[in-house]
């Protein structure tokens, strides 16, 4: 019931906002209430979850028995953490929308709640067709949110985003149908493995677009910069993690042969994306551009961890997914506050904002420190696990990862310096105020979660059991493969 409740509550709240003619001033508070209830449900699920076990809080009802299609939801350890990331980030994003006083409030907050339920549904799905339904449902509100409430070039950004994601979705749908028919079931739990390279590539390309992975990132810059800050926070921090779930739950366990064959190709693309994203992030002229390309780099690092074929790499990828989601969301919300304060996020027009604004300076500096992955932070733990996991595969991958971490320090310090400490640009006026309480409470929960994970990163890395992949073919490839890499304990 808890899994279904996590999916149904935001959907029901969205329908309520769309169908009931609430006054505009009540729509936002109602959405915040629904988001807080969603967080409460997740906390209850996390308290009751046995992280030493497998699939839990499972609910299953047959839809089409002849085709083996069912409403089957539940959580593994890693997917429960991804759902927790979703509800926290979406709650803060909805709060930002209330503070920003978005127009057409009922439609806007209904779409945000619908997006929340869809993403949670993706992470809870244990049936391929159900997964596809939630995956597509997740994209619909994103198209509208970017296209209607975005920036001046929102239409172009939406069109590019639609083209990329629709191509990936259609390839995945073809792969789902082919795989389900060949297995006589669409259940992720009951289905076996496939050695078909084309089916594998359909899934892999769809998730590569969603991550995004180089060179399938053409939609990223415009979507992240033209979307409103809170939508960009959800898009970068949460929606991209659907690719992480897809690689872990679908690609690795069900396509051991093709994964082994294409592993080097994927690692090379991820390595290129890590270096490419880091360099471009350093060269961007605005805050959002830096966050966008740093997200490309971080997602590439996470994919490297997934395909490292080691528990170190996998646990590091899950931990880094949570850490990146929180950091990216916090940075986008802070960037949005800077934009609303001074009308720009361009480095050329900013500078000297720390003078007389200690709260903004503190929040931006603390969030930047997490992005820097300073020792003792959760980002440091995630990156260290990934590099330790990928090193036995090839020291070159680890070397590029280490260089990218240095570049991350450079572009993060550039953001902090350009906004807070450089000579003031024409946009920063001496009398402009500091962040107010209503803005602080939108970012502090994200930073608090980062501090908590920094104190206890094992809460995620040691309690995110991957699916119980027990089929013999998979264990042969991953546990006893020719590389000599030990995947299973």
C-alpha positions in Angstrom: 0.0 0.0 0.0 2.8 2.4 0.7 4.2 2.2 -2.8 0.8 2.7 -4.4 0.2 5.6 -2.0 3.4 7.3 -3.0 2.2 7.2 -6.6 -1.5 7.9 -6.1 -1.3 10.8 -3.7 0.4 13.3 -6.1 -1.8 12.1 -9.0 -4.9 12.6 -6.9 -3.8 16.1 -5.7 -3.0 17.1 -9.3 -6.5 16.0 -10.5 -8.0 17.9 -7.6 -6.3 21.1 -8.6 -7.3 20.7 -12.2 -11.0 19.8 -11.5 -11.9 21.9 -8.5 -12.0 25.7 -9.0 -9.8 26.7 -6.1 -8.9 30.3 -5.7 -5.4 31.1 -7.1 -4.0 31.9 -3.7 -5.0 28.4 -2.4 -3.5 26.3 -5.2 0.1 26.7 -4.1 -0.4 25.9 -0.4 -2.5 22.9 -1.3 0.3 21.7 -3.6 2.9 22.2 -0.8 0.6 20.2 1.6 0.4 17.4 -0.9 4.2 17.4 -1.4 4.8 17.3 2.4 2.4 14.4 2.8 4.3 12.6 0.1 7.6 13.2 2.0 5.9 11.8 5.1 4.7 8.7 3.3 8.3 8.1 2.1 9.7 8.6 5.6 7.3 6.0 6.9 8.3 3.6 4.1 12.0 4.1 4.8 11.5 3.4 8.5 9.7 0.2 7.8 12.0 -0.9 4.9 14.3 -3.9 5.5 17.5 -2.8 3.7 18.9 -6.3 4.0 16.1 -7.8 1.9 15.0 -7.7 -1.7 11.8 -6.3 -3.3 9.5 -4.9 -0.7 6.1 -3.0 -0.4 5.1 -4.9 -3.5 1.7 -4.7 -5.0 0.6 -6.7 -8.0 -2.6 -6.9 -10.0 -3.0 -8.5 -13.5 -4.0 -6.2 -16.3 -3.6 -8.5 -19.4 -3.0 -12.0 -18.2 -2.6 -13.4 -21.7 0.3 -11.0 -22.3 1.8 -11.2 -18.8 1.2 -7.5 -18.2 0.4 -6.4 -14.7 0.4 -3.4 -12.3 3.4 -4.5 -10.4 5.2 -2.0 -8.1 7.7 -2.2 -5.3 11.0 -1.0 -4.1 14.5 -2.3 -3.8 16.9 -0.4 -1.6 18.4 1.7 -4.3 15.1 2.6 -5.9 13.6 3.6 -2.5 16.5 6.1 -2.2 15.8 7.4 -5.7 12.1 7.9 -4.7 13.2 9.7 -1.6 15.3 12.0 -3.7 12.3 12.7 -5.9 9.8 13.6 -3.2 12.3 15.9 -1.4 13.5 17.8 -4.5 9.9 18.1 -5.9 8.6 19.5 -2.6 11.3 22.2 -2.7 10.6 22.9 -6.3 6.9 23.3 -5.7 7.8 25.6 -2.8 9.9 27.7 -5.1 7.0 27.9 -7.5 4.8 29.2 -4.7 7.4 31.8 -3.8 7.8 32.9 -7.4 4.0 33.2 -7.8 3.7 31.3 -11.0 0.8 32.3 -13.3 -2.0 29.8 -13.9 -1.3 28.3 -10.5 -3.8 25.5 -10.7 -2.5 24.2 -14.0 1.2 24.7 -13.0 1.1 23.0 -9.6 -1.1 20.2 -10.9 1.6 19.5 -13.5 4.3 19.6 -10.9 2.4 17.1 -8.7 1.7 14.9 -11.8 5.4 15.0 -12.6 6.2 13.9 -9.0 3.8 10.9 -9.2 5.1 9.9 -12.6 8.8 9.9 -11.5 8.0 7.9 -8.3 6.1 5.5 -10.6 9.2 5.0 -12.8 11.3 4.1 -9.7 8.6 1.7 -8.4 7.8 -0.1 -11.6 8.4 -3.9 -11.8 6.7 -4.4 -15.2 8.1 -3.1 -18.4 4.9 -1.7 -19.9 4.1 0.0 -16.6 7.6 1.4 -16.6 7.0 2.7 -20.1 3.7 4.3 -19.1 5.2 6.2 -16.2 8.3 7.1 -18.3 6.1 8.7 -20.9 3.8 10.2 -18.3 6.8 11.9 -16.8 7.7 13.6 -20.1 4.2 15.1 -20.7 4.3 17.7 -17.9 7.9 18.5 -18.7 7.0 19.5 -22.2 4.3 21.8 -21.0 6.2 23.2 -18.0 9.2 24.1 -20.2 7.1 25.2 -23.2 4.7 27.5 -21.3 6.5 28.7 -18.2 10.1 28.7 -19.7 12.3 31.5 -20.9 12.3 33.5 -24.2 13.6 30.5 -26.3 11.3 28.0 -24.6 9.6 26.8 -27.7 12.9 25.9 -29.4 14.1 24.2 -26.3 10.9 22.2 -26.0 11.0 21.1 -29.6 14.6 19.9 -29.3 13.7 18.2 -26.0 10.7 16.5 -27.6 12.6 15.3 -30.6 15.4 13.7 -28.6 13.1 12.1 -26.0 10.5 10.9 -28.4 13.2 9.1 -30.5 14.5 7.4 -27.4 11.1 6.5 -26.2 10.1 4.9 -29.5 13.2 2.8 -29.6 12.6 1.7 -26.0 8.9 0.8 -26.8 10.1 -1.4 -29.7 12.6 -3.1 -27.4 10.0 -3.6 -24.7 7.5 -5.2 -27.1 10.2 -7.4 -28.6 11.6 -8.4 -25.2 8.2 -9.0 -23.6 7.0 -11.2 -26.5 10.2 -13.2 -26.5 10.0 -13.8 -22.8 6.2 -14.4 -22.7 6.0 -11.8 -19.9 6.7 -8.1 -19.3 7.5 -8.6 -15.7 11.0 -7.5 -14.6 10.9 -10.1 -11.8 9.8 -13.1 -13.9 11.6 -12.4 -17.2 14.9 -13.9 -18.0 17.8 -12.7 -20.1 18.3 -11.9 -23.8 21.3 -11.9 -26.0 19.7 -9.7 -28.7 22.0 -6.7 -29.4 19.2 -4.7 -31.1 16.8 -5.0 -28.2 19.6 -4.0 -25.8 20.5 -1.0 -27.9 16.9 0.2 -27.9 17.0 0.4 -24.1 20.5 1.7 -23.9 19.9 4.6 -26.3 16.7 5.6 -24.6 18.5 5.8 -21.2 21.6 7.5 -22.8 19.3 10.3 -24.0 17.6 10.6 -20.6 20.9 10.7 -18.6 22.2 12.3 -20.9 25.3 10.5 -22.1 27.6 11.9 -24.7 26.8 12.4 -27.6 23.1 12.3 -26.9 23.1 15.5 -24.9 22.0 18.0 -27.6 18.8 18.9 -25.7 20.5 19.6 -22.4 21.8 23.2 -22.6 18.6 24.8 -23.9 16.3 22.7 -21.7 18.2 23.5 -18.5 18.6 27.2 -19.2 15.1 27.9 -20.7 13.1 26.0 -18.1 12.1 27.8 -15.0 14.6 27.2 -12.2 12.5 24.8 -10.2 11.7 22.7 -13.3 15.4 22.7 -14.2 16.1 21.5 -10.7 13.7 18.6 -11.1 14.9 17.8 -14.6 18.6 17.7 -13.7 18.3 16.4 -10.1 15.5 13.8 -10.5 14.4 13.0 -14.0 17.9 12.2 -15.2 18.0 9.4 -12.6 15.4 7.5 -14.5 18.4 6.5 -16.7 20.2 5.2 -13.6 17.2 3.1 -12.7 16.8 1.8 -16.2 20.5 0.7 -16.5 20.4 -1.0 -13.1 17.0 -2.6 -13.2 16.6 -3.4 -16.9 19.8 -3.3 -18.9 22.3 -5.0 -16.6 20.2 -7.9 -15.3 18.4 -8.8 -18.5 21.1 -8.3 -21.2 24.3 -9.8 -19.7 25.8 -10.8 -23.0 25.3 -7.5 -24.9 26.3 -5.5 -21.8 29.6 -7.4 -21.8 30.1 -6.8 -25.5 29.2 -3.1 -25.4 30.7 -2.3 -22.0 33.9 -0.8 -23.4 32.0 1.4 -25.8 29.7 2.7 -23.0 32.7 3.4 -20.7 34.5 5.3 -23.4 31.5 7.5 -24.2 31.0 8.1 -20.4 34.7 9.0 -20.1 34.4 11.4 -23.0 31.2 12.9 -21.6 32.9 13.4 -18.2 35.9 15.3 -19.7 33.8 17.2 -22.3 31.1 18.3 -19.7 33.7 19.4 -17.2 35.6 21.5 -19.8 32.4 23.1 -21.2 31.2 23.8 -17.7 34.3 25.8 -17.0 33.8 27.8 -20.2 30.2 28.8 -19.6 29.3 32.5 -19.2 26.4 32.0 -16.8 25.4 30.0 -13.7 22.8 27.8 -15.3 25.2 26.9 -18.1 27.8 25.7 -15.6 25.2 23.6 -13.7 23.9 22.1 -17.0 27.3 20.9 -18.2 28.4 19.8 -14.8 25.3 17.6 -14.7 26.4 16.1 -18.0 29.8 15.3 -16.4 28.3 13.9 -13.2 25.9 11.7 -15.0 28.8 10.4 -17.1 30.7 9.6 -13.9 27.6 7.8 -12.5 27.3 5.6 -15.6 31.0 4.8 -15.3 30.3 3.5 -11.8 27.3 1.4 -13.0 29.4 -0.3 -15.8 32.4 -0.8 -13.5 31.0 -4.3 -12.7 31.9 -4.0 -9.0 30.0 -3.4 -5.8 32.2 -0.3 -5.2 31.3 1.2 -8.5 27.6 0.4 -8.1 27.2 1.6 -4.6 29.2 4.8 -5.5 26.9 5.3 -8.5 23.8 5.1 -6.3 25.3 7.4 -3.7 26.5 9.9 -6.3 23.0 9.9 -7.9 21.4 11.0 -4.7 24.2 13.5 -3.9 24.1 15.0 -7.4 20.4 15.3 -7.4 20.4 17.3 -4.1 23.3 19.5 -5.1 22.0 20.2 -8.6 18.6 21.1 -7.4 20.0 23.4 -4.7 22.2 25.1 -7.3 19.4 25.6 -9.8 17.1 27.1 -7.0 19.9 29.5 -5.9 20.5 30.4 -9.5 16.9 31.2 -9.9 16.9 33.4 -6.8 19.9 35.3 -8.2 18.1 35.8 -11.5 15.0 37.1 -9.8 17.0 39.4 -7.6 19.1 41.0 -10.3 17.5 39.9 -13.6 20.4 37.9 -14.9 22.7 35.0 -14.1 25.5 36.2 -16.4 28.9 36.4 -14.8 29.7 39.5 -16.7 26.9 41.4 -14.9 27.2 39.9 -11.5 29.9 40.1 -8.8 30.3 41.5 -5.3 27.0 39.9 -4.1 28.6 38.7 -0.8 28.8 42.3 0.5 25.9 42.8 2.8 24.2 39.5 1.9 25.7 36.9 4.3 22.8 34.4 3.8 23.1 34.2 0.1 26.9 34.0 0.4 26.7 31.2 3.0 24.2 29.1 1.1 26.0 29.4 -2.2 29.4 28.7 -0.6 28.2 25.6 1.3 26.4 24.2 -1.8 29.5 24.9 -3.8 31.6 23.0 -1.3 29.5 19.9 -1.8 29.9 20.3 -5.6 33.7 20.6 -5.0 33.5 17.1 -3.3 35.7 18.2 -0.5 36.9 15.3 1.7 34.2 14.4 4.2 31.3 15.3 1.9 28.9 12.9 0.4 30.0 13.8 -3.1 33.6 12.9 -2.1 32.4 9.5 -0.9 30.4 8.8 -4.0 33.2 9.9 -6.4 35.8 7.9 -4.4 33.8 4.7 -4.6 33.2 5.1 -8.3 36.9 5.7 -9.0 37.9 2.8 -6.8 35.4 0.6 -8.6 36.5 1.6 -12.1 40.3 1.5 -11.5 40.5 -2.3 -11.8 38.8 -2.1 -15.2 41.3 0.5 -16.6 43.5 3.0 -14.9 42.8 5.4 -17.7 39.2 5.7 -16.8 40.1 6.5 -13.2 42.7 9.1 -14.4 40.2 11.0 -16.5 37.8 10.9 -13.5 40.4 12.3 -11.2 41.2 15.1 -13.7 37.5 15.9 -14.0 37.2 16.2 -10.3 40.0 18.9 -10.4 38.0 20.7 -13.2 34.9 20.5 -11.1 36.7 22.4 -8.4 37.8 25.0 -10.9 34.3 25.7 -12.4 32.7 25.7 -9.0 35.1 28.2 -7.6 34.6 30.3 -10.7 30.8 30.4 -10.0 31.4 31.3 -6.3 34.0 34.0 -7.2 32.0 35.5 -10.1 28.8 35.8 -8.1 30.1 36.7 -4.7 33.6 38.2 -4.8 34.5 39.7 -8.2 34.2 43.4 -8.9 30.5 44.1 -8.9 28.8 44.2 -12.3 26.1 46.6 -13.4 23.2 44.3 -12.2 24.2 44.1 -8.5 23.0 47.3 -6.8 24.4 48.1 -3.3 20.9 48.4 -1.7 19.5 45.1 -2.9 18.4 42.8 0.0 19.7 39.4 1.1 17.6 36.2 0.8 14.5 36.2 2.9 13.1 33.4 5.1 10.8 32.2 2.4 13.7 31.6 0.1 16.0 30.1 2.7 13.5 27.3 3.6 13.5 26.2 0.0 17.2 25.4 -0.1 18.0 24.4 3.5 16.2 21.0 3.4 18.4 20.0 0.4 21.6 21.2 2.2 20.5 19.4 5.4 20.1 16.2 3.5 23.6 16.6 2.0 25.0 17.2 5.5 23.2 14.1 6.8 24.6 11.9 4.0 28.1 13.4 4.5 27.9 12.3 8.2 26.6 8.8 7.2 27.1 8.0 3.5 26.7 4.4 4.3 23.0 5.1 4.8 22.8 4.9 1.0 25.9 3.1 -0.2 25.5 0.3 2.4 21.7 0.1 2.2 21.0 0.1 -1.5 20.9 -3.5 -2.3 20.6 -4.1 -6.1 18.0 -6.4 -7.5 18.5 -10.1 -6.5 19.9 -11.2 -9.9 19.9 -14.9 -9.4 19.8 -16.2 -12.9 22.8 -18.4 -13.8 23.6 -16.7 -17.1 23.9 -13.3 -15.5 26.0 -14.5 -12.6 28.3 -16.2 -15.1 29.0 -13.0 -17.0 29.1 -10.6 -14.0 30.6 -12.9 -11.3 32.8 -15.2 -13.3 33.5 -13.2 -16.5 36.8 -13.3 -18.3 37.8 -9.9 -16.9 38.2 -11.5 -13.5 36.1 -8.8 -11.9 34.1 -9.9 -8.9 30.6 -8.5 -9.0 28.8 -10.7 -6.5 29.6 -11.3 -2.9 
